[in-house]
Amino acid sequence: MIPTSASKIGKPSMLIIILVVGVGILMFIYYSGKKAGKTKGLLGQGKPEDLPNSGSGIPKGWNPDSLVGKLFAALDGVDWFSSNDDKTESYGALVSLTDDQIVAVYNRFNQLHGKAKDGQYQETLYMWIQNDNGDDSKIKALAALEKLGLK
């Protein structure tokens, strides 16, 4: 079979179209993921006006991620090296925060570790602490969350 000019042009054109569509799909996936991964508002916790004191109770440069990591490690049960002291320390750190900071930690914990279904968290920081065996520090942590309506 003798190739015609139409078949020579057709294959490279089809390859270019497939390549452009493939790159387009990859860019869409990348930017969708990047957008989904961006934190919303102040420290990923919603708009500042949604915080109890409009974010004024959060010191400049403070980030909830460190405490969220400690709380998760203490509550997860997978870390064999965590102890009740770790939980007590983490709960104490949570209780010592300002209201805005507590809300920021709560929201960030749920964002990272809460299981969402239909736009609602089925597991929250409150539930994780509530289901944990604890001492007085657990009760104080739950009370601090309840005071702010965080369950």
Phi and psi restraints in degrees (value plus and minus 20) as a CYANA .aco file:
   2 ILE   PHI    -112.9   -72.9
   2 ILE   PSI     104.1   144.1
   3 PRO   PHI     -87.3   -47.3
   3 PRO   PSI     117.6   157.6
   4 THR   PHI    -116.7   -76.7
   4 THR   PSI     144.3   184.3
   5 SER   PHI     -83.9   -43.9
   5 SER   PSI     -49.9    -9.9
   6 ALA   PHI     -87.6   -47.6
   6 ALA   PSI     -59.9   -19.9
   7 SER   PHI     -92.6   -52.6
   7 SER   PSI     -52.9   -12.9
   8 LYS   PHI     -85.4   -45.4
   8 LYS   PSI     -61.2   -21.2
   9 ILE   PHI     -95.6   -55.6
   9 ILE   PSI     -53.7   -13.7
  10 GLY   PHI     -83.8   -43.8
  10 GLY   PSI     -65.2   -25.2
  11 LYS   PHI     -87.2   -47.2
  11 LYS   PSI     -68.6   -28.6
  12 PRO   PHI     -83.9   -43.9
  12 PRO   PSI     -56.9   -16.9
  13 SER   PHI     -83.8   -43.8
  13 SER   PSI     -62.5   -22.5
  14 MET   PHI     -84.2   -44.2
  14 MET   PSI     -60.5   -20.5
  15 LEU   PHI     -83.0   -43.0
  15 LEU   PSI     -62.6   -22.6
  16 ILE   PHI     -85.3   -45.3
  16 ILE   PSI     -62.4   -22.4
  17 ILE   PHI     -81.9   -41.9
  17 ILE   PSI     -65.2   -25.2
  18 ILE   PHI     -82.4   -42.4
  18 ILE   PSI     -62.4   -22.4
  19 LEU   PHI     -83.3   -43.3
  19 LEU   PSI     -65.5   -25.5
  20 VAL   PHI     -84.3   -44.3
  20 VAL   PSI     -63.9   -23.9
  21 VAL   PHI     -83.8   -43.8
  21 VAL   PSI     -62.3   -22.3
  22 GLY   PHI     -81.8   -41.8
  22 GLY   PSI     -65.1   -25.1
  23 VAL   PHI     -84.0   -44.0
  23 VAL   PSI     -59.6   -19.6
  24 GLY   PHI     -81.0   -41.0
  24 GLY   PSI     -63.2   -23.2
  25 ILE   PHI     -84.4   -44.4
  25 ILE   PSI     -64.4   -24.4
  26 LEU   PHI     -82.5   -42.5
  26 LEU   PSI     -60.4   -20.4
  27 MET   PHI     -84.9   -44.9
  27 MET   PSI     -61.1   -21.1
  28 PHE   PHI     -80.5   -40.5
  28 PHE   PSI     -66.7   -26.7
  29 ILE   PHI     -82.2   -42.2
  29 ILE   PSI     -65.0   -25.0
  30 TYR   PHI     -80.4   -40.4
  30 TYR   PSI     -72.1   -32.1
  31 TYR   PHI     -90.6   -50.6
  31 TYR   PSI     -49.8    -9.8
  32 SER   PHI     -85.9   -45.9
  32 SER   PSI     -64.5   -24.5
  33 GLY   PHI     -85.4   -45.4
  33 GLY   PSI     -60.1   -20.1
  34 LYS   PHI     -84.4   -44.4
  34 LYS   PSI     -62.3   -22.3
  35 LYS   PHI     -85.0   -45.0
  35 LYS   PSI     -62.1   -22.1
  36 ALA   PHI     -86.3   -46.3
  36 ALA   PSI     -51.5   -11.5
  37 GLY   PHI    -102.1   -62.1
  37 GLY   PSI     -32.7     7.3
  38 LYS   PHI     -89.5   -49.5
  38 LYS   PSI     122.0   162.0
  39 THR   PHI     -97.8   -57.8
  39 THR   PSI     127.4   167.4
  40 LYS   PHI    -120.3   -80.3
  40 LYS   PSI     104.9   144.9
  41 GLY   PHI      44.0    84.0
  41 GLY   PSI    -171.8  -131.8
  42 LEU   PHI     -87.5   -47.5
  42 LEU   PSI      91.7   131.7
  43 LEU   PHI      35.1    75.1
  43 LEU   PSI       9.4    49.4
  44 GLY   PHI      52.7    92.7
  44 GLY   PSI       0.6    40.6
  45 GLN   PHI    -133.2   -93.2
  45 GLN   PSI       1.9    41.9
  46 GLY   PHI      74.6   114.6
  46 GLY   PSI    -191.7  -151.7
  47 LYS   PHI     -95.3   -55.3
  47 LYS   PSI     126.6   166.6
  48 PRO   PHI     -74.0   -34.0
  48 PRO   PSI     -54.3   -14.3
  49 GLU   PHI     -88.8   -48.8
  49 GLU   PSI     -33.6     6.4
  50 ASP   PHI    -101.8   -61.8
  50 ASP   PSI     -34.5     5.5
  51 LEU   PHI    -100.5   -60.5
  51 LEU   PSI     132.2   172.2
  52 PRO   PHI     -73.2   -33.2
  52 PRO   PSI     -58.5   -18.5
  53 ASN   PHI    -137.1   -97.1
  53 ASN   PSI      11.5    51.5
  54 SER   PHI      35.2    75.2
  54 SER   PSI       7.4    47.4
  55 GLY   PHI      67.9   107.9
  55 GLY   PSI     -23.5    16.5
  56 SER   PHI     -88.9   -48.9
  56 SER   PSI     -38.3     1.7
  57 GLY   PHI    -107.7   -67.7
  57 GLY   PSI     -10.1    29.9
  58 ILE   PHI    -129.0   -89.0
  58 ILE   PSI      95.2   135.2
  59 PRO   PHI     -83.4   -43.4
  59 PRO   PSI     128.0   168.0
  60 LYS   PHI     -80.2   -40.2
  60 LYS   PSI     111.1   151.1
  61 GLY   PHI      67.7   107.7
  61 GLY   PSI     -27.3    12.7
  62 TRP   PHI     -94.8   -54.8
  62 TRP   PSI     124.2   164.2
  63 ASN   PHI    -158.2  -118.2
  63 ASN   PSI     116.1   156.1
  64 PRO   PHI     -96.4   -56.4
  64 PRO   PSI     -32.6     7.4
  65 ASP   PHI     -80.4   -40.4
  65 ASP   PSI     -56.0   -16.0
  66 SER   PHI     -82.0   -42.0
  66 SER   PSI     -69.7   -29.7
  67 LEU   PHI     -88.2   -48.2
  67 LEU   PSI     -56.9   -16.9
  68 VAL   PHI     -79.4   -39.4
  68 VAL   PSI     -63.6   -23.6
  69 GLY   PHI     -82.2   -42.2
  69 GLY   PSI     -61.8   -21.8
  70 LYS   PHI     -85.9   -45.9
  70 LYS   PSI     -63.2   -23.2
  71 LEU   PHI     -82.7   -42.7
  71 LEU   PSI     -64.3   -24.3
  72 PHE   PHI     -83.2   -43.2
  72 PHE   PSI     -64.7   -24.7
  73 ALA   PHI     -81.3   -41.3
  73 ALA   PSI     -59.3   -19.3
  74 ALA   PHI     -92.7   -52.7
  74 ALA   PSI     -54.0   -14.0
  75 LEU   PHI    -112.9   -72.9
  75 LEU   PSI     -42.3    -2.3
  76 ASP   PHI     -84.8   -44.8
  76 ASP   PSI     -54.6   -14.6
  77 GLY   PHI      62.0   102.0
  77 GLY   PSI     -25.4    14.6
  78 VAL   PHI    -104.9   -64.9
  78 VAL   PSI     -52.6   -12.6
  79 ASP   PHI     -95.2   -55.2
  79 ASP   PSI      87.7   127.7
  80 TRP   PHI     -92.2   -52.2
  80 TRP   PSI     -31.7     8.3
  81 PHE   PHI    -116.8   -76.8
  81 PHE   PSI     -23.1    16.9
  82 SER   PHI    -102.6   -62.6
  82 SER   PSI     132.5   172.5
  83 SER   PHI    -152.9  -112.9
  83 SER   PSI     157.9   197.9
  84 ASN   PHI     -82.2   -42.2
  84 ASN   PSI     -49.6    -9.6
  85 ASP   PHI     -82.9   -42.9
  85 ASP   PSI     -58.2   -18.2
  86 ASP   PHI     -83.1   -43.1
  86 ASP   PSI     -61.7   -21.7
  87 LYS   PHI     -85.9   -45.9
  87 LYS   PSI     -67.0   -27.0
  88 THR   PHI     -79.0   -39.0
  88 THR   PSI     -63.0   -23.0
  89 GLU   PHI     -85.3   -45.3
  89 GLU   PSI     -63.4   -23.4
  90 SER   PHI     -85.5   -45.5
  90 SER   PSI     -63.4   -23.4
  91 TYR   PHI     -83.8   -43.8
  91 TYR   PSI     -61.3   -21.3
  92 GLY   PHI     -82.4   -42.4
  92 GLY   PSI     -59.9   -19.9
  93 ALA   PHI     -84.7   -44.7
  93 ALA   PSI     -59.3   -19.3
  94 LEU   PHI     -83.4   -43.4
  94 LEU   PSI     -66.6   -26.6
  95 VAL   PHI     -85.7   -45.7
  95 VAL   PSI     -49.1    -9.1
  96 SER   PHI     -99.2   -59.2
  96 SER   PSI     -25.7    14.3
  97 LEU   PHI    -100.2   -60.2
  97 LEU   PSI     143.4   183.4
  98 THR   PHI     -92.1   -52.1
  98 THR   PSI     146.4   186.4
  99 ASP   PHI     -78.8   -38.8
  99 ASP   PSI     -64.0   -24.0
 100 ASP   PHI     -80.2   -40.2
 100 ASP   PSI     -61.9   -21.9
 101 GLN   PHI     -86.3   -46.3
 101 GLN   PSI     -59.9   -19.9
 102 ILE   PHI     -81.6   -41.6
 102 ILE   PSI     -64.4   -24.4
 103 VAL   PHI     -82.7   -42.7
 103 VAL   PSI     -60.7   -20.7
 104 ALA   PHI     -83.1   -43.1
 104 ALA   PSI     -63.2   -23.2
 105 VAL   PHI     -85.0   -45.0
 105 VAL   PSI     -65.9   -25.9
 106 TYR   PHI     -77.1   -37.1
 106 TYR   PSI     -69.9   -29.9
 107 ASN   PHI     -86.0   -46.0
 107 ASN   PSI     -61.0   -21.0
 108 ARG   PHI     -87.2   -47.2
 108 ARG   PSI     -61.5   -21.5
 109 PHE   PHI     -78.8   -38.8
 109 PHE   PSI     -67.2   -27.2
 110 ASN   PHI     -84.2   -44.2
 110 ASN   PSI     -58.7   -18.7
 111 GLN   PHI     -81.7   -41.7
 111 GLN   PSI     -60.1   -20.1
 112 LEU   PHI    -107.4   -67.4
 112 LEU   PSI     -55.9   -15.9
 113 HIS   PHI    -145.4  -105.4
 113 HIS   PSI     -28.3    11.7
 114 GLY   PHI     -99.8   -59.8
 114 GLY   PSI     121.7   161.7
 115 LYS   PHI    -111.7   -71.7
 115 LYS   PSI     100.4   140.4
 116 ALA   PHI    -119.9   -79.9
 116 ALA   PSI     123.8   163.8
 117 LYS   PHI    -164.5  -124.5
 117 LYS   PSI     106.2   146.2
 118 ASP   PHI      34.0    74.0
 118 ASP   PSI      19.3    59.3
 119 GLY   PHI      58.0    98.0
 119 GLY   PSI     -17.8    22.2
 120 GLN   PHI    -138.6   -98.6
 120 GLN   PSI     120.7   160.7
 121 TYR   PHI     -96.9   -56.9
 121 TYR   PSI     108.5   148.5
 122 GLN   PHI    -109.8   -69.8
 122 GLN   PSI     -40.7    -0.7
 123 GLU   PHI    -152.8  -112.8
 123 GLU   PSI     104.9   144.9
 124 THR   PHI    -140.7  -100.7
 124 THR   PSI     149.9   189.9
 125 LEU   PHI     -76.1   -36.1
 125 LEU   PSI     -61.4   -21.4
 126 TYR   PHI     -76.9   -36.9
 126 TYR   PSI     -66.6   -26.6
 127 MET   PHI     -85.8   -45.8
 127 MET   PSI     -58.7   -18.7
 128 TRP   PHI     -81.1   -41.1
 128 TRP   PSI     -65.8   -25.8
 129 ILE   PHI     -88.0   -48.0
 129 ILE   PSI     -62.4   -22.4
 130 GLN   PHI     -79.4   -39.4
 130 GLN   PSI     -58.1   -18.1
 131 ASN   PHI    -103.3   -63.3
 131 ASN   PSI     -19.2    20.8
 132 ASP   PHI    -112.6   -72.6
 132 ASP   PSI     127.3   167.3
 133 ASN   PHI     -97.6   -57.6
 133 ASN   PSI     106.9   146.9
 134 GLY   PHI    -170.5  -130.5
 134 GLY   PSI    -193.6  -153.6
 135 ASP   PHI    -139.2   -99.2
 135 ASP   PSI    -173.5  -133.5
 136 ASP   PHI     -79.7   -39.7
 136 ASP   PSI     -51.5   -11.5
 137 SER   PHI     -85.5   -45.5
 137 SER   PSI     -52.3   -12.3
 138 LYS   PHI     -84.5   -44.5
 138 LYS   PSI     -64.7   -24.7
 139 ILE   PHI     -82.1   -42.1
 139 ILE   PSI     -60.8   -20.8
 140 LYS   PHI     -87.4   -47.4
 140 LYS   PSI     -59.1   -19.1
 141 ALA   PHI     -84.9   -44.9
 141 ALA   PSI     -64.0   -24.0
 142 LEU   PHI     -83.6   -43.6
 142 LEU   PSI     -59.0   -19.0
 143 ALA   PHI     -85.0   -45.0
 143 ALA   PSI     -58.9   -18.9
 144 ALA   PHI     -84.5   -44.5
 144 ALA   PSI     -59.1   -19.1
 145 LEU   PHI     -90.0   -50.0
 145 LEU   PSI     -63.9   -23.9
 146 GLU   PHI     -81.6   -41.6
 146 GLU   PSI     -59.1   -19.1
 147 LYS   PHI     -76.9   -36.9
 147 LYS   PSI     -51.6   -11.6
 148 LEU   PHI    -117.0   -77.0
 148 LEU   PSI     -14.0    26.0
 149 GLY   PHI      53.9    93.9
 149 GLY   PSI       5.6    45.6
 150 LEU   PHI    -120.8   -80.8
 150 LEU   PSI      88.5   128.5
